[in-house]
Amino acid sequence: MKPSNRLAKVAIWRFISIFITLVILYLMTGDVRAATSTTIILHVLLTGAHYMFESQWDRTQEKRKWEVFDESW
């Protein structure tokens, strides 16, 4: 997948997930302000957690590449 397509896919999914969260929280609370602020805080935290997960995943995959390379010798 091209990086530009991947970015578009991620951006579209993020928009959908934010919208779903906002609607559910509004239906639960009946308060637009509370739903909006909670949605923003939640998605900032989730984006940070996703970034850390991806960073750790990349490090693990890089380490595995070298382990497989070492075993093949």
N, CA, C and O atoms as CSV, one atom per row, in Angstrom:
chain,resi,resn,atom,element,x,y,z
A,1,MET,N,N,0.852,-1.178,0.000
A,1,MET,CA,C,0.000,0.000,0.000
A,1,MET,C,C,0.893,1.235,0.000
A,1,MET,O,O,1.860,1.318,0.757
A,2,LYS,N,N,0.560,2.178,-0.846
A,2,LYS,CA,C,1.311,3.427,-0.910
A,2,LYS,C,C,1.151,4.199,0.399
A,2,LYS,O,O,0.089,4.158,1.020
A,3,PRO,N,N,2.212,4.909,0.821
A,3,PRO,CA,C,2.112,5.704,2.056
A,3,PRO,C,C,0.961,6.706,2.030
A,3,PRO,O,O,0.307,6.921,3.051
A,4,SER,N,N,0.705,7.321,0.871
A,4,SER,CA,C,-0.383,8.302,0.801
A,4,SER,C,C,-1.736,7.613,0.990
A,4,SER,O,O,-2.635,8.180,1.611
A,5,ASN,N,N,-1.888,6.408,0.465
A,5,ASN,CA,C,-3.128,5.652,0.665
A,5,ASN,C,C,-3.274,5.229,2.120
A,5,ASN,O,O,-4.370,5.264,2.679
A,6,ARG,N,N,-2.168,4.831,2.724
A,6,ARG,CA,C,-2.194,4.429,4.127
A,6,ARG,C,C,-2.590,5.613,5.009
A,6,ARG,O,O,-3.386,5.466,5.936
A,7,LEU,N,N,-2.036,6.771,4.718
A,7,LEU,CA,C,-2.371,7.968,5.493
A,7,LEU,C,C,-3.858,8.304,5.352
A,7,LEU,O,O,-4.521,8.632,6.335
A,8,ALA,N,N,-4.371,8.222,4.137
A,8,ALA,CA,C,-5.793,8.495,3.908
A,8,ALA,C,C,-6.655,7.493,4.663
A,8,ALA,O,O,-7.660,7.868,5.267
A,9,LYS,N,N,-6.271,6.236,4.631
A,9,LYS,CA,C,-7.013,5.192,5.334
A,9,LYS,C,C,-7.026,5.456,6.839
A,9,LYS,O,O,-8.068,5.338,7.483
A,10,VAL,N,N,-5.889,5.808,7.389
A,10,VAL,CA,C,-5.784,6.099,8.822
A,10,VAL,C,C,-6.631,7.327,9.178
A,10,VAL,O,O,-7.342,7.320,10.183
A,11,ALA,N,N,-6.555,8.365,8.367
A,11,ALA,CA,C,-7.309,9.593,8.641
A,11,ALA,C,C,-8.816,9.340,8.584
A,11,ALA,O,O,-9.561,9.835,9.430
A,12,ILE,N,N,-9.262,8.580,7.601
A,12,ILE,CA,C,-10.688,8.264,7.488
A,12,ILE,C,C,-11.145,7.441,8.679
A,12,ILE,O,O,-12.199,7.711,9.255
A,13,TRP,N,N,-10.359,6.438,9.053
A,13,TRP,CA,C,-10.738,5.623,10.204
A,13,TRP,C,C,-10.769,6.459,11.481
A,13,TRP,O,O,-11.671,6.294,12.302
A,14,ARG,N,N,-9.800,7.351,11.659
A,14,ARG,CA,C,-9.769,8.191,12.855
A,14,ARG,C,C,-11.026,9.060,12.911
A,14,ARG,O,O,-11.630,9.208,13.973
A,15,PHE,N,N,-11.421,9.633,11.774
A,15,PHE,CA,C,-12.641,10.447,11.722
A,15,PHE,C,C,-13.864,9.620,12.110
A,15,PHE,O,O,-14.692,10.070,12.902
A,16,ILE,N,N,-13.979,8.418,11.558
A,16,ILE,CA,C,-15.116,7.540,11.864
A,16,ILE,C,C,-15.129,7.185,13.344
A,16,ILE,O,O,-16.182,7.239,13.980
A,17,SER,N,N,-13.978,6.822,13.904
A,17,SER,CA,C,-13.928,6.416,15.309
A,17,SER,C,C,-14.247,7.586,16.246
A,17,SER,O,O,-14.893,7.393,17.276
A,18,ILE,N,N,-13.801,8.784,15.899
A,18,ILE,CA,C,-14.122,9.965,16.702
A,18,ILE,C,C,-15.626,10.245,16.647
A,18,ILE,O,O,-16.244,10.543,17.668
A,19,PHE,N,N,-16.200,10.147,15.464
A,19,PHE,CA,C,-17.632,10.381,15.311
A,19,PHE,C,C,-18.448,9.371,16.114
A,19,PHE,O,O,-19.393,9.750,16.806
A,20,ILE,N,N,-18.092,8.096,16.027
A,20,ILE,CA,C,-18.804,7.054,16.777
A,20,ILE,C,C,-18.710,7.319,18.280
A,20,ILE,O,O,-19.709,7.239,18.995
A,21,THR,N,N,-17.507,7.634,18.751
A,21,THR,CA,C,-17.321,7.916,20.173
A,21,THR,C,C,-18.166,9.104,20.617
A,21,THR,O,O,-18.828,9.057,21.653
A,22,LEU,N,N,-18.135,10.156,19.827
A,22,LEU,CA,C,-18.895,11.358,20.154
A,22,LEU,C,C,-20.394,11.061,20.234
A,22,LEU,O,O,-21.064,11.495,21.171
A,23,VAL,N,N,-20.914,10.330,19.264
A,23,VAL,CA,C,-22.348,10.015,19.250
A,23,VAL,C,C,-22.721,9.152,20.456
A,23,VAL,O,O,-23.721,9.419,21.122
A,24,ILE,N,N,-21.929,8.129,20.739
A,24,ILE,CA,C,-22.234,7.250,21.874
A,24,ILE,C,C,-22.194,8.027,23.186
A,24,ILE,O,O,-23.083,7.883,24.025
A,25,LEU,N,N,-21.163,8.846,23.361
A,25,LEU,CA,C,-21.078,9.622,24.597
A,25,LEU,C,C,-22.212,10.635,24.717
A,25,LEU,O,O,-22.719,10.869,25.814
A,26,TYR,N,N,-22.605,11.229,23.614
A,26,TYR,CA,C,-23.729,12.161,23.663
A,26,TYR,C,C,-25.018,11.431,24.040
A,26,TYR,O,O,-25.798,11.922,24.855
A,27,LEU,N,N,-25.237,10.261,23.446
A,27,LEU,CA,C,-26.430,9.488,23.777
A,27,LEU,C,C,-26.434,9.052,25.243
A,27,LEU,O,O,-27.489,8.973,25.872
A,28,MET,N,N,-25.255,8.773,25.777
A,28,MET,CA,C,-25.158,8.345,27.169
A,28,MET,C,C,-25.323,9.506,28.153
A,28,MET,O,O,-25.925,9.344,29.214
A,29,THR,N,N,-24.783,10.677,27.795
A,29,THR,CA,C,-24.771,11.797,28.737
A,29,THR,C,C,-25.833,12.845,28.438
A,29,THR,O,O,-26.317,13.515,29.350
A,30,GLY,N,N,-26.197,12.991,27.173
A,30,GLY,CA,C,-27.121,14.053,26.787
A,30,GLY,C,C,-26.491,15.429,26.829
A,30,GLY,O,O,-27.188,16.437,26.713
A,31,ASP,N,N,-25.173,15.481,26.994
A,31,ASP,CA,C,-24.448,16.745,27.142
A,31,ASP,C,C,-23.386,16.847,26.047
A,31,ASP,O,O,-22.417,16.088,26.030
A,32,VAL,N,N,-23.589,17.804,25.130
A,32,VAL,CA,C,-22.661,17.961,23.999
A,32,VAL,C,C,-21.262,18.320,24.487
A,32,VAL,O,O,-20.276,17.777,23.989
A,33,ARG,N,N,-21.167,19.221,25.445
A,33,ARG,CA,C,-19.858,19.667,25.941
A,33,ARG,C,C,-19.096,18.514,26.594
A,33,ARG,O,O,-17.912,18.326,26.317
A,34,ALA,N,N,-19.746,17.755,27.441
A,34,ALA,CA,C,-19.090,16.622,28.112
A,34,ALA,C,C,-18.685,15.553,27.089
A,34,ALA,O,O,-17.592,14.992,27.164
A,35,ALA,N,N,-19.575,15.283,26.140
A,35,ALA,CA,C,-19.273,14.279,25.116
A,35,ALA,C,C,-18.079,14.704,24.266
A,35,ALA,O,O,-17.209,13.893,23.949
A,36,THR,N,N,-18.051,15.979,23.904
A,36,THR,CA,C,-16.957,16.486,23.061
A,36,THR,C,C,-15.624,16.467,23.797
A,36,THR,O,O,-14.622,15.991,23.264
A,37,SER,N,N,-15.611,16.984,25.019
A,37,SER,CA,C,-14.341,17.028,25.750
A,37,SER,C,C,-13.829,15.623,26.057
A,37,SER,O,O,-12.630,15.365,25.954
A,38,THR,N,N,-14.719,14.724,26.430
A,38,THR,CA,C,-14.294,13.347,26.704
A,38,THR,C,C,-13.781,12.676,25.436
A,38,THR,O,O,-12.785,11.953,25.472
A,39,THR,N,N,-14.452,12.912,24.326
A,39,THR,CA,C,-14.011,12.338,23.046
A,39,THR,C,C,-12.619,12.832,22.675
A,39,THR,O,O,-11.766,12.047,22.259
A,40,ILE,N,N,-12.391,14.129,22.825
A,40,ILE,CA,C,-11.078,14.692,22.478
A,40,ILE,C,C,-9.988,14.095,23.367
A,40,ILE,O,O,-8.952,13.653,22.871
A,41,ILE,N,N,-10.222,14.084,24.668
A,41,ILE,CA,C,-9.221,13.532,25.597
A,41,ILE,C,C,-8.955,12.064,25.288
A,41,ILE,O,O,-7.804,11.634,25.223
A,42,LEU,N,N,-10.027,11.299,25.098
A,42,LEU,CA,C,-9.884,9.876,24.816
A,42,LEU,C,C,-9.064,9.625,23.555
A,42,LEU,O,O,-8.175,8.773,23.550
A,43,HIS,N,N,-9.356,10.359,22.493
A,43,HIS,CA,C,-8.666,10.103,21.232
A,43,HIS,C,C,-7.229,10.625,21.223
A,43,HIS,O,O,-6.389,10.086,20.503
A,44,VAL,N,N,-6.936,11.642,21.992
A,44,VAL,CA,C,-5.536,12.064,22.145
A,44,VAL,C,C,-4.753,10.953,22.843
A,44,VAL,O,O,-3.651,10.603,22.420
A,45,LEU,N,N,-5.331,10.401,23.917
A,45,LEU,CA,C,-4.670,9.301,24.636
A,45,LEU,C,C,-4.532,8.060,23.759
A,45,LEU,O,O,-3.479,7.422,23.748
A,46,LEU,N,N,-5.582,7.717,23.029
A,46,LEU,CA,C,-5.531,6.538,22.157
A,46,LEU,C,C,-4.512,6.702,21.027
A,46,LEU,O,O,-3.827,5.748,20.658
A,47,THR,N,N,-4.417,7.909,20.485
A,47,THR,CA,C,-3.434,8.162,19.421
A,47,THR,C,C,-2.015,8.018,19.966
A,47,THR,O,O,-1.149,7.440,19.310
A,48,GLY,N,N,-1.782,8.544,21.165
A,48,GLY,CA,C,-0.464,8.388,21.795
A,48,GLY,C,C,-0.137,6.934,22.082
A,48,GLY,O,O,0.986,6.486,21.852
A,49,ALA,N,N,-1.120,6.196,22.587
A,49,ALA,CA,C,-0.910,4.772,22.868
A,49,ALA,C,C,-0.641,4.001,21.584
A,49,ALA,O,O,0.211,3.112,21.555
A,50,HIS,N,N,-1.367,4.339,20.522
A,50,HIS,CA,C,-1.146,3.676,19.240
A,50,HIS,C,C,0.263,3.950,18.716
A,50,HIS,O,O,0.922,3.047,18.200
A,51,TYR,N,N,0.719,5.178,18.847
A,51,TYR,CA,C,2.072,5.531,18.410
A,51,TYR,C,C,3.119,4.723,19.185
A,51,TYR,O,O,4.060,4.190,18.597
A,52,MET,N,N,2.947,4.640,20.504
A,52,MET,CA,C,3.907,3.871,21.319
A,52,MET,C,C,3.878,2.395,20.949
A,52,MET,O,O,4.927,1.755,20.880
A,53,PHE,N,N,2.690,1.848,20.711
A,53,PHE,CA,C,2.563,0.456,20.304
A,53,PHE,C,C,3.287,0.207,18.985
A,53,PHE,O,O,4.043,-0.756,18.855
A,54,GLU,N,N,3.049,1.086,18.003
A,54,GLU,CA,C,3.691,0.925,16.695
A,54,GLU,C,C,5.214,1.040,16.810
A,54,GLU,O,O,5.944,0.310,16.139
A,55,SER,N,N,5.688,1.948,17.654
A,55,SER,CA,C,7.134,2.104,17.844
A,55,SER,C,C,7.741,0.836,18.439
A,55,SER,O,O,8.780,0.360,17.983
A,56,GLN,N,N,7.084,0.300,19.456
A,56,GLN,CA,C,7.569,-0.934,20.075
A,56,GLN,C,C,7.491,-2.103,19.093
A,56,GLN,O,O,8.397,-2.934,19.043
A,57,TRP,N,N,6.432,-2.165,18.330
A,57,TRP,CA,C,6.266,-3.231,17.337
A,57,TRP,C,C,7.409,-3.183,16.325
A,57,TRP,O,O,7.996,-4.213,15.995
A,58,ASP,N,N,7.721,-1.982,15.833
A,58,ASP,CA,C,8.809,-1.838,14.866
A,58,ASP,C,C,10.143,-2.290,15.455
A,58,ASP,O,O,10.922,-2.964,14.780
A,59,ARG,N,N,10.412,-1.922,16.712
A,59,ARG,CA,C,11.659,-2.352,17.356
A,59,ARG,C,C,11.710,-3.870,17.477
A,59,ARG,O,O,12.756,-4.477,17.248
A,60,THR,N,N,10.590,-4.485,17.836
A,60,THR,CA,C,10.532,-5.938,17.978
A,60,THR,C,C,10.760,-6.616,16.634
A,60,THR,O,O,11.487,-7.606,16.552
A,61,GLN,N,N,10.149,-6.094,15.594
A,61,GLN,CA,C,10.311,-6.683,14.261
A,61,GLN,C,C,11.752,-6.541,13.773
A,61,GLN,O,O,12.302,-7.465,13.174
A,62,GLU,N,N,12.353,-5.396,14.027
A,62,GLU,CA,C,13.755,-5.195,13.620
A,62,GLU,C,C,14.663,-6.169,14.351
A,62,GLU,O,O,15.578,-6.736,13.752
A,63,LYS,N,N,14.420,-6.368,15.634
A,63,LYS,CA,C,15.219,-7.308,16.422
A,63,LYS,C,C,15.056,-8.719,15.880
A,63,LYS,O,O,16.038,-9.456,15.789
A,64,ARG,N,N,13.845,-9.111,15.518
A,64,ARG,CA,C,13.595,-10.455,14.975
A,64,ARG,C,C,14.308,-10.662,13.652
A,64,ARG,O,O,14.801,-11.755,13.377
A,65,LYS,N,N,14.367,-9.617,12.827
A,65,LYS,CA,C,15.086,-9.737,11.553
A,65,LYS,C,C,16.533,-10.129,11.806
A,65,LYS,O,O,17.071,-11.010,11.135
A,66,TRP,N,N,17.162,-9.471,12.778
A,66,TRP,CA,C,18.559,-9.764,13.065
A,66,TRP,C,C,18.724,-11.143,13.687
A,66,TRP,O,O,19.709,-11.827,13.412
A,67,GLU,N,N,17.774,-11.564,14.525
A,67,GLU,CA,C,17.859,-12.902,15.115
A,67,GLU,C,C,17.769,-13.974,14.051
A,67,GLU,O,O,18.513,-14.954,14.095
A,68,VAL,N,N,16.871,-13.804,13.096
A,68,VAL,CA,C,16.730,-14.772,12.002
A,68,VAL,C,C,17.984,-14.760,11.155
A,68,VAL,O,O,18.456,-15.815,10.733
A,69,PHE,N,N,18.534,-13.576,10.896
A,69,PHE,CA,C,19.758,-13.461,10.120
A,69,PHE,C,C,20.905,-14.186,10.828
A,69,PHE,O,O,21.659,-14.917,10.186
A,70,ASP,N,N,21.046,-13.992,12.145
A,70,ASP,CA,C,22.111,-14.648,12.902
A,70,ASP,C,C,21.963,-16.163,12.898
A,70,ASP,O,O,22.965,-16.875,12.826
A,71,GLU,N,N,20.735,-16.671,12.973
A,71,GLU,CA,C,20.507,-18.109,13.000
A,71,GLU,C,C,20.798,-18.738,11.651
A,71,GLU,O,O,21.132,-19.921,11.583
A,72,SER,N,N,20.681,-17.974,10.582
A,72,SER,CA,C,20.902,-18.541,9.251
A,72,SER,C,C,22.378,-18.757,8.951
A,72,SER,O,O,22.724,-19.458,8.000
A,73,TRP,N,N,23.250,-18.157,9.758
A,73,TRP,CA,C,24.677,-18.359,9.561
A,73,TRP,C,C,25.045,-19.653,10.123
A,73,TRP,O,O,26.212,-20.040,10.071
